[in-house]
Amino acid sequence: MRRLVIAALVAVSVCVVAATAMAASGNGASVIYDSTTPNGSPTNQVSLGPEAYGFRTIGDEITFAGAARSLSNVTVTLSSWACQQGSWYGENCFTQPGATFSQPITLTIWDKDGRNQLAASTQTFDVPYRPSASPKCTGDYAGRWQTPSKECKNGITDNVTFNFSHVRLPKTVLYEISYNTSNYGPSPMHVPGPYDSLNVAITYERPSVGDTAEGMLQDGMPGAPGSEFDTGTPAVQFKAGNAS
């Protein structure tokens, strides 16, 4: 009898653990939109920045996949061309390995009509300076750093993640990314800084999850035909759970 009781208790315990694991899995966040590039060795990709391209915000209209709509987090891929000393354009970039600068960035999410703000978050991130100029990058590539795959690049990509709670998403939204530089952004700094050489990574591939409208948003409006904003989309990933 005692053996039967112990066996029953073990069985109940196993069931409870299994049920808990299933519930945790069911409530876990899943990717509902993804235009980012899978993680790999350090590299760079095409990008647009406020100081270089004269905008306040950059974003897009996107449509989510699946049924999960309780926003968990949003990851944005940046491209840092900033040097700790010197500059990328001066071909004299120098950066101590691991050096970063502190950068506030804002992510704002609107309904598809752009009338109702659904969420907004400003978070400060430690953004890496790009690596020092490599002597192996010469000629037209002089001043660039060399990636582990032997490519010469001006910038380096870096992912930053905004965390959210109690935000319920509709199927389609508009989003905007913004930060201040010397002369652009919502509130220009009027002082040179590493933010002047910070961009948002862009992709010209279709999202691997979800969908996007044709062309990007510049300052909340569709990009002008023929402009850099007319095609492509920022590299971002949205995750959401099923909680109400």
C-alpha positions in Angstrom: 0.0 0.0 0.0 2.8 2.4 0.9 4.5 1.7 -2.4 1.2 2.5 -4.2 0.9 5.8 -2.3 4.5 6.9 -3.1 4.0 5.9 -6.8 0.8 8.0 -6.9 2.5 11.0 -5.4 5.4 10.7 -7.9 2.9 10.5 -10.7 1.0 13.6 -9.5 4.3 15.5 -9.1 5.4 14.6 -12.7 2.0 15.8 -14.0 2.2 19.1 -12.1 5.8 19.7 -13.4 4.7 18.8 -16.9 1.6 21.0 -16.7 3.7 23.9 -15.4 6.2 23.5 -18.2 3.4 23.5 -20.8 1.9 26.6 -19.3 5.2 28.4 -19.3 5.7 27.4 -22.9 2.2 28.5 -23.8 2.7 31.9 -22.1 6.2 32.4 -23.6 6.8 35.2 -26.1 7.0 34.3 -29.8 8.2 36.3 -32.8 5.3 38.0 -34.5 7.4 40.2 -36.9 11.0 39.9 -37.9 13.1 41.8 -40.5 16.4 41.4 -38.6 19.4 39.3 -39.8 20.2 36.1 -37.9 23.0 36.6 -35.4 26.5 35.7 -36.7 30.0 37.1 -36.4 30.3 41.0 -36.1 29.6 42.8 -39.3 27.6 45.7 -40.7 24.7 46.4 -43.0 23.1 49.2 -44.9 21.8 51.9 -42.6 20.2 55.4 -42.4 20.9 57.9 -39.6 19.3 61.2 -38.6 22.4 63.3 -38.9 23.4 61.9 -42.3 19.9 61.8 -43.8 18.2 64.7 -42.0 15.2 63.1 -40.3 13.5 63.2 -36.8 12.1 59.7 -36.9 12.3 56.5 -39.0 9.9 53.7 -39.0 7.4 51.6 -41.0 3.9 50.1 -41.1 4.0 46.4 -40.3 1.5 43.6 -40.0 2.0 40.8 -37.4 1.9 37.0 -37.9 0.1 34.6 -35.5 -2.3 35.4 -32.7 0.0 36.5 -29.9 -0.6 40.3 -29.3 0.6 41.0 -25.7 3.9 42.9 -26.5 6.9 41.6 -24.8 9.9 43.3 -26.4 11.1 45.0 -29.6 14.7 44.6 -30.9 16.2 47.2 -33.2 19.4 46.7 -35.1 21.7 49.8 -35.1 24.8 50.5 -37.1 27.5 52.4 -35.2 30.1 54.3 -37.3 31.3 56.3 -34.3 35.0 56.2 -33.3 36.3 56.8 -29.8 39.0 58.9 -31.4 39.3 60.2 -35.0 36.5 59.4 -37.4 35.4 57.0 -40.0 35.6 59.6 -42.8 39.0 60.8 -41.6 40.4 57.3 -42.1 41.9 57.6 -38.6 39.4 55.7 -36.4 40.7 54.4 -33.1 38.7 52.6 -30.5 39.7 50.7 -27.4 38.2 47.1 -27.6 34.9 47.0 -25.9 34.4 50.8 -25.6 30.8 52.1 -25.7 28.8 55.3 -25.5 25.5 55.9 -23.7 22.6 56.6 -26.0 18.9 57.3 -25.2 16.7 56.0 -28.0 12.9 56.2 -28.2 10.5 53.6 -29.8 6.9 54.7 -30.3 4.1 52.5 -31.6 0.8 53.8 -33.1 -2.3 52.3 -34.5 -2.3 51.9 -38.3 -3.9 55.3 -38.8 -1.2 57.0 -36.8 -3.8 58.7 -34.5 -3.6 56.7 -31.3 -0.4 56.1 -29.5 -0.3 52.5 -28.3 3.1 52.6 -26.5 6.3 54.6 -26.2 9.5 53.8 -24.4 12.8 55.7 -24.1 15.7 53.6 -22.9 19.4 54.3 -22.6 21.7 51.7 -24.2 25.5 51.2 -24.2 26.2 51.3 -27.9 29.6 50.1 -29.1 32.0 52.3 -31.0 33.1 50.7 -34.2 36.5 49.0 -34.2 39.7 50.8 -35.2 40.8 51.2 -38.8 42.6 48.1 -40.0 45.9 48.4 -42.0 44.5 45.5 -44.0 41.8 47.7 -45.4 43.4 49.8 -48.2 42.6 51.7 -51.3 38.9 52.5 -51.6 38.5 50.7 -48.2 41.1 52.6 -46.3 40.0 53.6 -42.8 37.6 50.7 -42.4 37.7 47.9 -39.9 38.1 44.3 -40.9 35.4 41.8 -39.9 36.2 38.2 -38.8 35.2 37.1 -42.4 37.8 39.5 -43.8 35.4 42.2 -45.1 36.2 45.9 -44.6 33.3 47.8 -43.1 32.7 51.4 -42.0 30.2 50.6 -39.2 29.3 47.7 -36.9 25.8 46.4 -36.2 24.4 46.2 -32.6 21.0 45.0 -31.4 19.2 47.0 -28.6 16.0 45.7 -27.0 13.0 47.6 -25.6 11.0 45.8 -23.0 7.2 46.3 -22.6 4.4 45.1 -20.5 0.6 45.6 -20.5 0.6 46.6 -24.2 -2.0 45.0 -26.4 -1.3 45.2 -30.1 -3.7 45.2 -33.1 -2.8 43.2 -36.2 -1.2 46.2 -38.0 0.7 49.1 -36.5 3.0 52.0 -37.3 6.2 52.4 -35.3 8.9 55.1 -35.1 12.5 55.0 -33.9 14.1 58.3 -32.8 17.2 59.8 -31.0 18.8 63.1 -31.0 21.9 64.2 -32.9 23.7 67.5 -33.4 21.1 68.8 -35.9 18.4 66.3 -36.1 16.1 64.0 -34.1 13.1 65.4 -32.1 15.3 67.7 -30.0 18.7 68.4 -31.6 21.6 68.6 -29.2 23.6 71.3 -31.1 26.8 69.6 -29.8 28.8 67.1 -31.9 28.8 63.6 -30.4 29.0 59.9 -31.3 25.2 59.9 -32.0 26.1 61.8 -35.2 27.6 58.6 -36.5 24.8 56.3 -35.3 22.4 54.8 -37.8 19.4 52.4 -37.9 20.1 49.3 -39.9 18.0 48.7 -43.1 17.1 45.6 -45.0 15.7 45.2 -48.5 14.6 41.7 -48.0 11.0 40.8 -47.1 10.4 40.1 -43.4 10.9 36.4 -42.3 7.9 36.8 -40.0 4.9 39.1 -40.6 4.7 41.7 -43.4 5.5 45.3 -44.1 4.1 48.1 -46.3 6.2 49.2 -49.3 8.6 51.9 -48.3 9.5 53.3 -44.9 8.1 56.2 -42.8 10.2 59.4 -42.5 9.0 61.7 -39.8 5.8 59.8 -39.6 5.1 60.1 -43.4 5.6 57.7 -46.3 9.1 58.2 -47.8 9.2 60.4 -51.0 9.3 58.5 -54.3 12.9 58.0 -55.3 14.3 58.8 -51.8 16.2 56.5 -49.5 12.9 55.9 -47.7 11.1 54.7 -50.8 12.2 51.1 -50.4 13.5 48.8 -47.6 12.5 48.6 -44.0 14.3 49.0 -40.6 15.7 45.9 -39.1 13.4 45.2 -36.1 11.9 42.2 -34.4 8.7 42.2 -32.3 7.9 39.5 -29.7 4.6 39.0 -28.0 2.8 36.5 -25.7 -0.8 35.4 -25.3 -1.4 37.1 -21.9 -4.2 39.6 -21.8 
